[in-house]
């Protein structure tokens, strides 16, 4: 499996200048490629593929200034953007093709075979044309807070973010053998509660999402204020300040998700869980038309990110992850099986005519677990679910 590790580098002014040149060249290559694709789209209604563009641009000035695989990575990133556009056009006819990047934007730099890690030092090799024009053959950086990973580095991205140079290294790491523990745990993801777990021994934990909602609410309000001010004062829809605010919002939300998913896996390990069951959240937003406040929470929340983090952390712990449909799990009584949407009351309370009265997310988790057991012909009783413990995210938000 692949594992991404983020490192911070502190280049000297001379090294920073080299990185800025490479980032600028990558932006110019991206825009050159985009211009060609747009021209061909206007003439033929088709977009040339990645392989064709790679051959067409291999003698381009900007292409040759970049390491060959870095240049190919730029073209591949634009291909991915067009693929996303094609998918979006199926549901949104007004969606526009990928935009050109601003000339002052430093594009990410992707390296495959042209980087080497030795100890806590990363070295990047330059292209022949770049060496000839600048005299720089390679640049090396000592990494802050090095994390040793038992794996093979396969790819590296250098990104300029909030005035800092960040390196993302993709490692190929061996998957841990499955632990074959008999217990099964279901994880119900939500908005007010990020995750609610229920296992076959009746253990249950609610992971509060109030910290994440506070981050979302605060930044959404502040972004609207700055947008209004930017529009009035400069007649612009966007600004660097707004970009920084969005990045900060994303960073804080991701940190909360990381912390919560880490705790979910710890709980699974404590309780001898061998299988984690999660709901299939594909198209979870489709067809949702709730009130304005609930819709803002739903459409800004990263359900897929939370589940993907549970998946990869589970693999690292030797726990398998299975997906089941979430259909009607929130409406169904986990005791008698009655399906009735109105049973889900305010403040996350589920009340059924049969006398069942429990937290709605715990009820949903029990239904997920029962559905998995039923679909896989596993004769296992869950028993009585104990009063759920509450876990709150405290002091984990980065600046």
ZAKOLMAR-234933 format. One record per residue: residue in three letters; x negated, z, y of N, C-alpha, C in turn. Coordinates in steps of 0.001 Angstrom, whole numbers, padded with zeros to 6 digits, always signed. Last residue first. Layout:
REM ZAKOLMAR-234933
alaXZYXZYXZY;...
//
This chain:
REM ZAKOLMAR-234933
unk+002347+013794+025975+002572+013475+027387+002674+011978+027602;unk+004229+014354+022914+003014+014061+023667+003333+013734+025115;unk+006065+016943+021466+006188+015758+022311+004894+015533+023087;unk+006198+019250+020047+005519+018129+019391+005472+016893+020278;unk+007674+021720+020456+006301+021504+020964+005546+020405+020229;unk+009865+021482+017714+009398+022277+018860+007953+021936+019181;unk+012723+020595+016076+011440+020056+016502+010989+020779+017783;unk+014240+022695+013661+014216+022126+015015+012799+021714+015381;unk+016264+023016+010853+014886+022806+011321+014948+022134+012685;unk+018367+025206+009138+018237+024332+010307+016763+024246+010709;unk+019750+025211+005837+018836+025765+006834+018683+024734+007949;unk+023124+025288+004588+021915+024553+004989+021063+025330+005992;unk+024237+027232+001936+024302+027093+003393+023025+026422+003883;unk+024072+025207-001098+023925+026450-000330+024047+026163+001158;unk+026348+023548-003067+025317+023372-002032+025257+024647-001198;unk+026814+023951-006498+027241+024349-005156+026084+024206-004187;unk+025989+020996-008448+026312+022408-008283+026769+022696-006858;unk+025289+018538-009358+024614+019042-008168+024850+020541-008005;unk+024660+017479-012658+025552+018170-011735+024747+018696-010550;unk+024093+014412-014148+023475+015579-013533+024455+016197-012553;unk+023565+011760-015745+024522+012859-015905+023875+014147-015403;unk+023178+008744-014360+022444+009990-014539+023457+011130-014597;unk+023821+006054-013840+024260+006718-015083+023439+007964-015396;unk+023366+005022-011386+022251+004960-012326+022538+005714-013630;unk+025677+005496-009980+025246+004101-010155+024121+003958-011166;unk+025694+008336-009987+026748+007578-010669+026287+006146-010963;unk+023483+008987-008439+023568+009476-009818+024575+008658-010627;unk+024216+007751-006011+023004+007324-006727+023065+007744-008194;unk+026534+009217-005392+026624+007766-005584+025412+007253-006360;unk+025493+011771-005041+026429+011516-006143+026538+010014-006442;unk+023935+011322-002719+023312+011778-003965+024210+011483-005169;unk+025908+010614-000874+024799+009699-001171+024175+010037-002522;unk+027425+012989-000897+028018+011739-001364+026960+010693-001699;unk+025590+014764+000225+026075+015004-001145+026665+013722-001725;unk+025403+013631+002788+024235+013687+001915+024617+013893+000461;unk+027981+014074+003790+027503+012703+003603+026306+012644+002666;unk+027913+016886+003881+028907+016210+003046+028476+014775+002755;unk+025950+017158+005812+025689+017670+004455+026657+017008+003477;unk+027358+016099+007949+026153+015403+007477+025753+015882+006085;unk+029438+017944+008275+029747+016549+007935+028531+015803+007408;unk+029475+021132+006793+028859+020263+007790+029037+018807+007347;unk+032745+021849+005291+031281+021915+005388+030772+021018+006502;unk+035269+022564+003282+034927+022704+004689+033415+022884+004789;unk+037871+021861+001079+036450+021668+001364+036207+021726+002865;unk+040542+021865+000692+039928+023142+001036+038438+023039+001322;unk+041775+019500+000411+041522+020235-000832+040888+021602-000569;unk+041806+018335+002871+043041+019003+002444+042833+019842+001186;unk+038652+018958+004537+039531+018180+003660+040744+019016+003257;unk+036428+018610+007169+037491+019461+006618+038443+018590+005812;unk+033302+018711+008589+034150+017952+007665+035150+018916+007019;unk+031867+018666+011799+032529+019453+010771+033399+018548+009907;unk+030567+017745+014103+029981+017515+012790+030595+018321+011675;unk+032098+018183+016394+030882+018980+016171+030367+018893+014736;unk+035336+017332+015008+034369+017435+016101+033208+018350+015701;unk+035653+016085+011579+036128+016687+012820+035018+016705+013874;unk+036592+013985+009232+035362+014313+009960+035765+014794+011353;unk+039072+013264+008460+038566+014535+007940+037274+014966+008633;unk+039634+010740+009330+040009+011839+010225+039546+013204+009701;unk+038964+009069+007180+038070+009144+008335+038362+010348+009214;unk+039068+009693+003865+039906+009819+005051+039011+010060+006258;unk+039180+009747+000545+038556+008974+001616+039483+008989+002826;unk+038587+012343-001818+039521+011717-000882+038748+010988+000225;unk+036890+013753-003514+036769+012297-003477+037746+011597-002558;unk+036621+016483-003692+037756+015864-004387+037725+014337-004369;unk+033950+016885-002587+034528+017733-003642+035616+017003-004416;unk+033229+015249-000545+032259+015369-001641+032782+016238-002786;unk+035394+012952+000868+035211+014362+000549+034294+014476-000670;unk+034262+010288+002903+034700+010774+001587+034443+012264+001424;unk+033141+009377+005202+034597+009583+005208+035095+010297+003949;unk+030496+008930+004775+030839+009901+005820+032326+010230+005831;unk+030506+006995+002813+029945+008314+002474+030292+009360+003524;unk+031410+004400+003253+032413+005475+003100+031831+006851+002781;unk+028332+003043+002478+029755+002750+002678+030635+003936+002299;unk+025663+003094+002154+026260+004244+002830+027774+004101+002997;unk+024073+002121-000873+024979+001802+000230+025577+003077+000830;unk+020726+003304-001428+022101+003059-001885+022962+002773-000657;unk+017307+003157-002383+018342+002959-001367+019692+002726-002031;unk+014630+005373-003257+015674+004429-003650+016726+004344-002539;unk+011253+006135-003653+012387+006103-002719+013359+005015-003163;unk+009100+008406-005432+009744+007105-005280+010957+007224-004355;unk+006134+010071-004634+007593+010189-004745+008203+008805-004546;unk+003432+010358-004086+003838+010101-005461+005328+010250-005691;unk+002726+010533-001471+002904+011801-002179+003350+011611-003622;unk+002727+008007-000512+001447+008716-000461+001511+010032-001226;unk+005470+007528-000750+004535+006822-001630+003191+007531-001683;unk+006393+009110+001370+006771+009456+000003+005817+008797-000992;unk+005409+007714+003511+004883+009064+003277+005234+009545+001867;unk+006935+005374+003334+005486+005292+003141+004875+006669+002895;unk+009630+006398+003594+009201+005589+002447+007696+005630+002253;unk+009700+007679+006050+009954+008469+004838+009416+007716+003622;unk+009292+005439+007632+008270+006482+007602+008464+007404+006395;unk+011637+004044+007178+010374+003424+006756+009253+004461+006711;unk+013506+005798+008330+013520+005588+006887+012212+004974+006403;unk+012776+005588+011043+012777+006890+010384+012716+006724+008864;unk+013160+002853+011488+011819+003432+011633+011740+004771+010901;unk+015926+002591+011184+015029+001907+010239+013628+002489+010300;unk+016870+004106+013378+017195+004501+012005+016199+003900+011016;unk+016184+004717+016328+015411+003965+015346+015674+004422+013925;unk+018645+004284+018915+018007+005109+017890+017332+004261+016813;unk+020109+003020+020717+018745+003310+021126+017983+004047+020032;unk+022635+002760+019700+021878+001538+019896+020455+001799+020373;unk+023546+005463+019589+023416+004650+018391+022457+003485+018596;unk+023596+006323+022286+022795+007042+021287+022516+006145+020080;unk+025375+004480+023357+024015+004555+023895+023101+005255+022903;unk+027674+005101+021909+027044+003794+021721+025611+003799+022231;unk+028322+007625+022926+027938+007502+021519+027221+006181+021262;unk+028942+006879+025591+027891+007858+025314+027393+007736+023878;unk+031084+005026+025320+029824+004652+025975+028680+005584+025604;unk+032600+005071+022026+032597+005333+023457+031191+005120+024009;unk+031944+002277+019803+032328+003645+020102+032379+003837+021607;unk+031789-000018+017820+032307-000021+019185+032854+001361+019485;unk+029918-001719+015544+030160-000378+016065+030601-000468+017525;unk+029222-004154+014424+030632-003806+014467+030945-002424+014999;unk+026059-003090+013428+027023-004186+013450+028458-003669+013451;unk+024307-001072+013036+024883-001198+014381+026004-002230+014440;unk+023492-001402+010422+024214-000169+010753+024891-000258+012122;unk+022140-003473+009142+023364-003791+009908+024170-002550+010285;unk+020766-001239+006842+020823-002621+007311+022185-002883+007948;unk+020424+001226+005755+020899+001180+007143+020922-000233+007706;unk+021168+002708+002854+020736+001387+003324+021309+001180+004724;unk+020139+006108+002584+021176+005111+002798+020577+003806+003274;unk+017926+007301+000013+018287+007108+001414+019384+006054+001509;unk+016564+009600-002205+017608+008594-002025+017962+008513-000543;unk+013594+010258-003866+014343+010443-002618+015313+009281-002477;unk+012349+011817-006741+013042+010645-006181+013785+011044-004908;unk+011190+014197-007326+010497+013005-007780+011096+011732-007220;unk+010725+017439-006027+011509+016205-006004+010646+015023-006452;unk+010020+020188-005822+009768+019429-007044+010557+018147-007151;unk+010238+021467-003412+011364+021582-004330+011215+020717-005584;unk+007931+020801-002016+008198+022214-002339+009238+022351-003437;unk+008306+018042-001677+007209+018531-002518+007442+019979-002944;unk+010467+018014+000087+010593+017375-001223+009511+017883-002184;unk+009312+019264+002302+010430+019910+001615+010592+019347+000204;unk+007443+017308+002998+006983+018646+002602+008073+019384+001829;unk+009184+015267+003750+008343+015086+002560+007799+016427+002071;unk+010275+016427+006055+011157+016043+004947+010349+015900+003653;unk+008021+016670+007696+008654+017882+007188+009594+017590+006012;unk+007583+013957+008243+006531+014740+007582+007117+016009+006960;unk+009872+013348+009650+009670+012741+008333+008581+013465+007545;unk+009387+014878+012017+010547+015150+011155+010325+014592+009748;unk+007060+013681+013068+007065+015100+012717+008201+015429+011746;unk+007891+011027+013532+006753+011308+012649+006785+012761+012162;unk+009937+011455+015391+010247+010859+014093+009141+011162+013085;unk+008376+012458+017507+009415+013295+016904+009775+012768+015515;unk+006801+010237+018064+006151+011475+017643+007152+012417+016970;unk+008701+008376+018902+007962+008132+017660+007296+009400+017140;unk+009463+009548+021342+010438+009413+020255+009734+009224+018912;unk+007078+009309+022790+007628+010635+022513+008634+010590+021362;unk+006771+006515+022883+005726+007354+022302+006270+008727+021917;unk+009083+005647+024220+008829+005213+022850+007826+006130+022150;unk+008646+006858+026717+009854+007171+025937+009646+006819+024465;unk+006327+005513+027446+006299+006966+027267+007497+007431+026442;unk+007278+002919+027672+006228+003206+026700+006164+004704+026409;unk+009066+003211+029764+009565+002785+028454+008551+003099+027362;unk+007274+003915+031813+008322+004853+031408+008861+004507+030025;unk+005740+001591+032025+005090+002844+031629+006120+003863+031152;unk+007693-000195+032903+007001-000444+031632+006355+000833+031110;unk+008330+000915+035366+009348+000884+034321+008710+000654+032950;unk+005908+000441+036711+006389+001818+036531+007416+001883+035412;unk+005821-002292+036862+004851-001620+036000+005275-000176+035719;unk+009238-003563+036764+008007-003165+037442+007069-002503+036441;unk+012160-005683+037214+011232-004877+036422+009982-004561+037227;unk+013704-007104+038953+014394-006410+037861+013471-005450+037121;unk+013388-007024+042521+012855-007334+041199+013627-006545+040147;unk+013555-006403+045233+014381-007476+044667+013822-007963+043329;unk+012368-004198+046285+011498-005353+046009+012241-006557+045434;unk+014414-002346+046866+013220-002413+047701+012407-003695+047511;unk+016478-002777+044970+016779-002684+046399+015544-002937+047257;unk+015130-002845+042491+015979-003965+042895+016218-003969+044398;unk+013912-000360+042457+013080-001567+042412+013861-002780+042897;unk+016154+001303+042381+015236+001375+043513+014371+000115+043604;unk+017221+000602+039888+018017+000431+041109+017130+000396+042344;unk+015105+001360+038215+015556-000030+038252+016334-000323+039526;unk+015040+004103+038635+013901+003298+039095+014269+001823+039162;unk+017531+004803+037451+017228+005142+038848+016126+004245+039400;unk+017178+003925+034809+018248+003342+035633+017979+003599+037114;unk+015104+005638+034044+014868+004191+034075+015914+003493+034940;unk+016365+008123+034073+015279+007847+035017+015011+006356+035147;unk+018232+007815+031975+018682+008100+033342+017615+007726+034362;unk+016512+007343+029804+017537+006357+030140+018038+006556+031571;unk+015006+009712+029779+014362+008460+030175+015378+007378+030514;unk+017017+011628+029011+016216+011782+030227+015646+010433+030690;unk+018015+010609+026565+018906+010804+027708+018109+010865+029015;unk+015716+010616+024905+016458+009385+025159+017290+009501+026442;unk+015065+013364+024954+014091+012368+025410+014808+011077+025788;unk+017381+014392+023814+016999+014802+025167+016018+013811+025776;unk+017261+013287+021276+018345+012886+022172+018038+013258+023617;unk+015046+014663+020264+014978+013215+020444+016061+012719+021393;unk+016108+017265+020209+014896+016974+020977+014763+015493+021273;unk+018275+017056+018465+018524+017317+019888+017308+017020+020751;unk+018325+016684+015771+017838+015571+016579+018004+015799+018064;unk+017435+018891+013106+018119+018648+014376+017475+017497+015159;unk+017863+018621+009894+016779+018411+010851+017403+017966+012173;unk+019098+020767+007514+019495+019905+008617+018336+019842+009612;unk+018923+021015+003992+018295+021281+005291+018795+020276+006312;unk+019640+022451+000815+020039+021577+001915+019361+022015+003217;unk+019873+022645-002739+019169+022970-001488+019558+021978-000400;unk+020983+021909-005144+021879+022451-004130+021187+022884-002852;unk+019380+020597-006854+019460+022051-007057+020362+022723-006027;unk+019343+018034-005971+020127+018312-007175+020152+019787-007548;unk+019525+018270-002313+018915+017913-003596+019760+018390-004764;unk+019866+016938+000894+020571+017666-000167+019907+017273-001480;unk+019143+016764+004385+018736+016610+002989+019591+017477+002070;unk+019468+014876+007221+020067+015992+006488+019771+015769+005017;unk+018011+013944+010308+018040+013837+008850+018698+015082+008273;unk+018842+014221+012970+018030+013080+012556+018102+012863+011056;unk+021910+014896+014224+020944+015407+013249+020159+014217+012716;unk+022913+013013+015990+022764+014398+016441+021789+015136+015529;unk+022444+010752+014175+022115+010744+015604+021886+012165+016099;unk+021001+010379+010833+022070+010402+011825+021552+010450+013244;unk+020602+010010+007308+020072+009906+008675+021230+009825+009659;unk+020357+011892+004471+021359+011239+005308+020824+011211+006738;unk+018737+011836+001529+018486+012025+002957+019502+011200+003736;unk+018696+013524-001603+019282+012511-000731+018992+012866+000717;unk+016549+014054-004327+016987+014518-003015+017536+013346-002209;unk+016111+015229-007624+016431+014096-006747+016977+014646-005434;unk+013786+016368-010142+014755+016612-009062+014901+015394-008162;unk+011761+015809-012008+013160+015479-012325+014135+015585-011152;unk+008713+014027-011289+009501+015268-011214+010986+014934-011369;unk+006957+011908-011320+007930+012032-012430+008672+013366-012440;unk+005078+011175-009459+004963+012525-010019+005931+012781-011183;unk+003354+008066-009560+004611+008790-009400+004541+010137-010109;unk+000035+007851-008167+000958+007727-009311+002220+008567-009091;unk-000393+006599-004878-000513+007729-005776+000455+007547-006936;unk-001894+003494-004129-000681+004308-004215-000896+005434-005226;unk-004833+003039-002182-004184+003072-003495-002948+003958-003475;unk-004692+001176+000872-004954+002435+000171-004242+002428-001175;unk-005970-000750+003236-005333-000907+001933-005687+000337+001131;unk-005428-000128+006708-006173+000127+005477-005331-000222+004266;unk-005677-001267+009901-004814-001333+008724-005690-001192+007482;unk-006185+000328+012941-006835-000199+011746-005866-000133+010570;unk-005918-000048+016294-005098+000197+015107-005785-000466+013918;unk-007242+001329+019183-007543+000506+018016-006631+000921+016861;unk-006846+001223+022690-006432+001803+021419-006732+000813+020288;unk-007845+002037+025859-008081+001085+024771-007800+001781+023441;unk-005667+002718+028610-006559+003166+027534-006698+002052+026499;unk-003711+002071+030432-005068+002260+030937-006062+002724+029888;unk-001493+001738+028716-001518+002813+029721-002934+003119+030204;unk-003394-000076+026508-002112+000612+026662-002255+001773+027628;unk-004636-002730+024847-004809-002014+026117-003467-001418+026493;unk-005645-002858+021457-004552-002938+022436-004920-002145+023685;unk-006812-004423+018632-007232-003713+019839-006167-003943+020899;unk-006394-004162+015141-005822-004608+016418-006388-003769+017553;unk-007597-005184+012009-007759-004288+013151-007151-004930+014385;unk-007531-005056+008417-007205-005693+009689-007332-004680+010806;unk-008571-003629+006277-008226-005034+006107-008020-005772+007431;unk-010546-001138+004873-010013-001682+006132-009801-003184+006020;unk-009565+000528+001983-010368-000595+002467-009762-001109+003769;unk-009658+004150+001659-009070+002826+001516-009990+001777+002091;unk-009381+007033+002561-009850+006510+001282-009156+005178+001018;unk-010363+007615+005869-009301+007167+004982-009919+006610+003700;unk-011099+009909+008376-011613+009212+007210-010478+008881+006251;unk-010606+009676+011666-009899+010075+010448-010433+009256+009293;unk-012126+010801+014660-012155+009908+013507-011400+010502+012318;unk-011954+011378+017511-011118+012007+016478-011001+011116+015242;unk-013008+008261+018904-012622+009659+019102-011758+010131+017936;unk-015585+006107+017729-014167+006428+017806-013952+007914+018023;unk-017862+004028+019309-017688+005259+018551-016266+005743+018800;unk-018143+000529+019083-017533+001678+019725-017526+002863+018769;unk-019834-002546+019857-019576-001420+018958-019031-000238+019735;unk-019886-006086+019896-019696-004832+020632-019309-003750+019631;unk-022022-008999+019790-021090-008054+019187-020945-006835+020081;unk-023250-010819+021544-023105-011181+020143-022056-010309+019447;unk-023270-012103+024688-022812-010940+023914-022524-011379+022489;unk-023776-014261+026264-024936-013592+025679-024574-012369+024851;unk-021764-015816+027323-021950-014462+027866-023211-013767+027356;unk-021823-018340+026107-021468-018228+027524-021817-016874+028125;unk-022581-017849+023437-023346-018802+024240-023081-018629+025727;unk-020604-016104+022582-022003-015661+022593-022837-016543+023502;unk-018405-017812+022743-018450-016628+023600-019879-016104+023703;unk-019073-019657+020757-018940-020115+022149-019020-018944+023118;unk-019010-017992+018479-020245-018710+018850-020203-019139+020320;unk-017307-014830+018980-017380-016230+018558-018671-016871+019067;unk-018411-011486+017987-017859-012463+018911-017996-013887+018357;unk-017505-008657+015989-018366-009815+016219-017651-010842+017085;unk-017364-005171+016382-016637-006439+016412-017604-007569+016739;unk-017544-002040+014791-018275-003138+015417-017476-004431+015287;unk-017003+001394+014977-016384+000095+014688-017132-000974+015463;unk-018100+004437+013610-018395+003352+014550-017727+002060+014073;unk-018237+006535+011856-017203+006582+012898-017444+005532+013983;unk-019262+004620+009166-019104+005991+009657-017965+006041+010648;unk-018577+001492+010037-019677+002250+009429-019640+003663+009999;unk-016640-001300+009819-016582+000137+010081-017716+000809+009316;unk-016483-004471+011361-017104-003637+010337-016981-002179+010759;unk-014871-007643+011797-015138-006275+012229-015664-005473+011048;unk-013975-010129+010998-015006-010046+012040-015154-008652+012616;unk-011907-010399+009296-013232-010259+008696-014328-010039+009732;unk-009871-009689+011525-009764-009554+010080-011151-009333+009478;unk-008383-008677+014574-009595-009008+013830-009330-008794+012346;unk-006558-009330+017486-006509-009078+016054-007796-009546+015387;unk-005679-008000+020509-006733-008744+019824-006742-008355+018357;unk-002939-008386+022812-003600-007687+021700-004615-008595+021020;unk-003564-009548+026194-002903-009659+024896-003647-008847+023841;unk-003160-008404+029310-004176-008450+028264-003475-008446+026908;unk-001847-010164+032064-001580-009333+030893-002691-009518+029860;unk-002121-011915+034082-002909-010675+034180-002666-009732+033004;unk-000364-013958+033483-001795-014223+033372-002646-012963+033428;unk+002399-013095+031402+001773-013108+032720+000261-013223+032574;unk+003506-015321+028842+002939-014036+029245+002304-014161+030632;unk+006642-016990+028548+005207-017035+028781+004735-015647+029194;unk+009104-015994+026043+008642-016246+027405+007126-016425+027443;unk+010833-017494+023310+009798-016568+023805+009274-016978+025175;unk+014151-018761+024295+012930-018769+023496+011903-017786+024049;unk+017242-016840+024744+016213-017771+025177+014983-017700+024297;unk+020605-016709+023687+019243-016157+023570+018218-017223+023932;unk+023150-017654+023610+022498-017623+024918+021066-017099+024863;unk+024111-017326+021062+023790-018685+021497+023032-018717+022823;unk+023605-015111+018747+023625-015115+020213+023163-016478+020717;unk+023433-015488+016059+024468-014559+016534+024600-014546+018055;unk+021466-017344+015786+022607-017436+014880+023767-016555+015333;unk+019450-016594+017470+020341-017669+017924+021570-017828+017030;unk+017954-014807+015958+018832-014287+017010+019843-015331+017462;unk+016465-016523+014330+017429-015612+013716+018449-015124+014746;unk+014904-017770+016288+015782-018571+015443+016858-017701+014799;unk+013482-015543+017265+014417-016254+018143+015411-017076+017318;unk+011844-014940+015118+012847-013958+015549+013903-014619+016422;unk+010277-017246+015160+011105-016965+013978+012203-015961+014317;unk+008986-016880+017598+009934-017987+017452+010835-017784+016233;unk+007395-014669+016947+008365-014559+018039+009411-015673+017945;unk+005792-015757+014961+006711-014663+014607+007794-014506+015672;unk+004340-017554+016551+005194-018066+015472+006231-017014+015065;unk+002922-015758+018086+003927-016589+018743+004874-017190+017711;unk+001282-014690+016108+002202-013787+016816+003284-014578+017536;unk-000217-016947+015378+000727-016364+014406+001730-015448+015094;unk-001776-017256+017630-000826-018316+017285+000234-017789+016314;unk-003268-014893+017414-002468-015150+018616-001389-016178+018312;unk-004571-015290+014980-003620-014190+015112-002721-014357+016321;unk-006305-017337+015618-005212-017620+014690-004141-016541+014750;unk-008024-015859+017248-007264-016967+017824-006078-017318+016927;unk-009069-014174+015300-008347-013589+016430-007469-014644+017083;unk-010396-015955+013695-009220-015287+013136-008413-014571+014211;unk-012474-016818+015502-011501-017758+014936-010245-017074+014407;unk-012918-015084+018585-013231-015174+017157-012111-015949+016470;unk-012507-017233+021497-012109-016082+020692-012675-016208+019281;unk-013278-019620+022492-013888-018431+023101-013561-017165+022312;unk-011690-021437+021187-013085-021337+020767-013808-020147+021391;unk-009241-021110+022553-009324-020847+021108-010768-020583+020700;unk-009836-022042+025063-009536-020615+024895-009627-020202+023427;unk-010296-024810+024514-011313-023981+025182-011087-022500+024923;unk-009421-026172+021305-009034-025723+022646-010075-024755+023206;unk-009814-026900+018747-010858-027304+019691-010518-026929+021127;unk-007518-025955+017482-008811-025416+017056-009971-025811+017966;unk-004915-026770+017944-005592-026014+019005-007015-025571+018651;unk-004044-028090+015657-003977-028777+016938-004841-028096+017995;unk-004254-026173+013659-005101-027362+013598-005175-028049+014955;unk-002308-024356+014570-003677-023894+014345-004644-025076+014314;unk-000010-025903+014541-000553-025470+015830-001994-024984+015695;unk+000352-026196+011762+000149-027377+012608-000482-026993+013942;unk+000751-023518+010993-000369-024287+010440-000689-025499+011316;unk+003103-022775+012394+001837-022099+012653+000644-022922+012185;unk+005081-025724+013313+004789-024468+012619+003379-023963+012931;unk+006905-026889+016164+005806-027047+015201+005432-025704+014578;unk+010394-026975+016344+009205-026232+016771+008098-026461+015742;unk+012785-029424+017483+012065-028707+016441+010833-028019+017022;unk+013824-031075+019348+014713-030031+018839+014096-029258+017694;unk+012226-032982+020554+012676-033226+019177+013688-032219+018648;unk+011790-032261+023265+011812-033672+022857+012490-033892+021512;unk+011882-029502+023412+012708-030278+024348+012835-031731+023901;unk+009990-028842+021460+011394-028444+021266+012317-029275+022152;unk+007680-029759+022685+008130-030432+021469+009590-030080+021160;unk+007562-027951+024822+007634-029393+025077+008176-030137+023852;unk+007315-025530+023450+008504-025773+024278+008689-027264+024556;unk+004803-025890+022253+006000-025706+021418+007275-025996+022208;unk+003145-026058+024498+003224-027175+023559+004497-027080+022722;unk+003548-023502+025611+003876-024710+026395+004063-025905+025459;unk+002527-021848+023614+003958-021786+023938+004400-023025+024710;unk-000202-022486+023745+000553-022746+022521+002053-022780+022808;unk-000715-021489+026303-000966-022898+025990-000156-023312+024760;unk-000100-018784+025967+000707-019592+026887+000519-021088+026654;unk-002114-018065+024120-000699-017846+023802+000182-018744+024674;unk-004414-018601+025625-004161-019366+024410-002690-019258+024014;unk-004100-016692+027628-004117-018113+028003-003860-018997+026779;unk-004269-014336+026085-003046-014632+026838-002969-016113+027198;unk-006903-014548+025163-005806-014549+024192-004477-014868+024875;unk-008290-014306+027551-008376-015568+026811-007230-015669+025801;unk-007654-011638+028123-007195-012702+029023-007219-014048+028322;unk-008971-010334+026039-007529-010189+026186-006933-011269+027071;unk-011627-011065+026625-011012-011497+025369-009491-011424+025443;unk-011936-009760+029100-012086-011216+029002-011396-011736+027754;unk-011593-007114+028300-010641-007705+029242-010723-009228+029218;unk-013846-006766+026678-012509-006680+026085-011455-007315+026987;unk-015860-007021+028652-015818-007947+027521-014417-007957+026896;unk-015239-004819+030249-015170-006165+030836-015092-007225+029735;unk-015822-002764+028510-014439-002949+028936-014242-004339+029527;unk-018581-002996+028430-017812-003284+027222-016341-003521+027548;unk-019172-002232+031070-019589-003556+030599-018781-003961+029355;unk-018149+000398+031158-017611-000643+032052-017960-002056+031587;unk-017775+001358+027659-018475+001411+028940-017860+000364+029857;unk-014786+002460+025914-015843+001494+026212-016520+001771+027554;unk-013604+004509+023861-013969+004670+025275-015104+003715+025619;unk-010767+004394+021677-012156+004070+021984-012383+004198+023488;unk-008711+005995+019297-008963+005765+020722-010445+005434+020890;unk-006754+004827+016517-007936+005470+017083-008036+005139+018570;unk-004376+004987+013927-004634+004694+015341-005836+005500+015828;unk-003833+003376+010895-004393+004544+011553-004785+004151+012974;unk-001554+002340+008468-002113+002062+009796-002580+003368+010430;unk-001724+001289+005168-001590+002445+006046-002272+002135+007370;unk-000264-000350+002374-001014-000421+003631-000694+000794+004501;unk-000836+000000-001193+000000+000000+000000-000870+000000+001242;
//
